[in-house]
Amino acid sequence: MQRMEEIGRVTTSEERLKKLLIHGLAGDAPAYHMFLKELSAHLRAFLRKRLARLPEEVEDLVQESLLAIHNQRHTYDVGQPLTAWVQAIAKYKLVDLLRRRTRRDLLTDPLDDETDFLSFSDNEAAEARRDLGELLKRLPDRQRLPIVHTKLEGLTVTEAARATGMSESAVKVGVHRGLKALAEMIRGDA
């Protein structure tokens, strides 16, 4: 019963936000302002769940997501669910943040603990790269190439699309499906 109430609230929120956005797109500034205000609360909750270990990043990511949604508002198809469109934008912003943090963390990795320094060797890293390479070989090109370009080489989706001749959407789908397939291989499901 509680799940049904939850679904009802989500549907009501979806409909309300969608109406506010549609009115805002038609020039109703107060409706658009209300859309952004209410959406920010939903984004904050969505991102808090995903950034439980990085709570200091939530507000910045909410603002980045709102800005991206504002800049891309002309791409919203009113025939489609608003939630999916908003979540896709927020997820891309989240991935960008994590990618930036990973690069920064790699550049600023402290070497103040000698036990940490001696706990890993190049052999272990080489073995991990070899194992990953073997798993990637098992994926079709449409999944392997987007992963290699975006996750290992650090290219943007646009750059990976250019490099592979695939559309940006196909690159995103390839990464998603490829990572899912890799996880299944690692778990031993495949």
N, C-alpha and C positions, 0 to 999 in steps of 0.2 A: 504494500500500500504506500509506503514512504517513497519508493522508487517512482510510482505513478505521479505522486505530488511533485517530485523533483522534475520529472519530465514535463509536467504542466508548467512549472515555473520557467524552465528553459525555453519552452515554446513561447510563453508569454514574453519573456525577455527578448527572444529572437524577433518576435513580431514587433514589439515596441521599438527596438533599436532599428530594425529595418524601416519602419514607418518614419522614424526621425531622420534617418539618412536620406530616404527618398525625398522627404520634404526639404531637407537641407540641400540636396542636389538641385532641387527646383528653385532654390533661391531663398528659402526660409532660414535666415541666419540664426534666430533663436532656437529653432529645431535642430540645426546642425551643431550649435554650441551644446545643447542638451545631449545630443548623440555622443559627442566627444567626451563629455563629462561622465555619462553613464557607462560608456564603453571603457573608459579608463579604469573604472572599478572592476569590470569583468577582466580586463587585461591584467591588472594587478594580481588578482586571485589566480588567474591562469599561469602567470609567470612565477608567482611565489611558490607554487607547487613544484615547478621545474628548476627553480634556483634556491632550493632549501639550504644549500651549502654556501650560497653566495647572496645572502639577503641584501647586501649593500648595492647590488647591481639592479635590483628590481625596478626602482623608480626611473633610473636612466633608460632602462629597456622599455618601460611603459611609454616614456616620452618619445624614444626613437620609433617605437611601433606606431604611436599616434601620428607622428610626423609622416611616416611611410604611408599609413592609411589615408591621411589627408592628401598627400601627393599622388596617390594612386586611386583616389576615389572615382575618377572617370573610368576606371577599368572594371568597376563592380557591375555585374550583370544582375539586374533586379529579379530575374527569373531564378536565380540560384540562392541557396541559403547564405545568409550574411555571415554566420558563425564560421563556416568553412573558409570563406575568403579572409576574414579577419585572423583566424588561427594560422592560416598559411603565412600571412605576412609576419605575424608575431613569431612563428617558428623560424622563419628565415632570419629575423633579427636576432633571435636567440642563438642560432647556429653561428652567425657572424660574430656575436659577442664571445662565444666559446672558442671560436677559431682565433680571435684576437688575443684572448687570454692565454691560450695554449702557446701561441708564438711568443708572447711577452714572457710567460713563465719559463719557456725554454731558454730565452736569452738571459734571464736573471736567476737561473737555478743556483742556489748557494752550495758551496763546497766546503762548508765549515765542519762537517761531521765525517771524520776519516773512515768510520765504519760504513757509512753510506757510500763513500768513495770506493771502498774495496768490495762492496757487496755485489756489484755487477761487473761483468766483463764484456769486452767486445764480442767474445764468442757467444754469449747469451743473446746479445742484440742481433748478431749475425744469424743465429739460429731462429730467432723470432721473425726476422725479415724473410728468411728462407721458407719458414712455415707459412707465413702470410702469402708469399709468392705462390706457393703450391696451392693454397686455398683459392687465391684469385684466378689461377689458371683454370679452375673448375667452373668458373662463371662464364656465361656468354659475353661477348664483346660489349653488348649494349648495357651490361651491368658492370663489367670489369673496368672498362675504359673511363666511365664517369667517376668511379671510386678512385682509380689511380690518379686521375687529373685533379679532382677536387680535394680528396682527403689526404693523399700522399704527397702530391706536388703543390698543393695549396692554391690551385687556380680557382678563379670565380666560376660560377655556373656559365656565365657568358663566354668566358675564355675556354672552358671545357667544351662548350657547344661548338665553338669555332674550330677547336682542335680535332674534334671527332666528326664534325659534319652533322651532328644531331641537333635537334631543336633544344632550346633551354628546358622546356617541359620534359622532353625525353631524357635529358641529363638528370634532372631532379628525380624522375621516376626510376631511372637506372640506379642512381645512388641508393634510393630508398629500398628498392627490391634487392639490390645486390648486398646491402648491409644485412638485410633480413635473411637472405640466403646464407651469408657467411656465418651469422649467428646460429642458424640451424646446423650448419656443418660443424661448427665448434662444439655445439651441444651434442652432436652425433645423431641429429634427426634426419640428416640427408645422407 
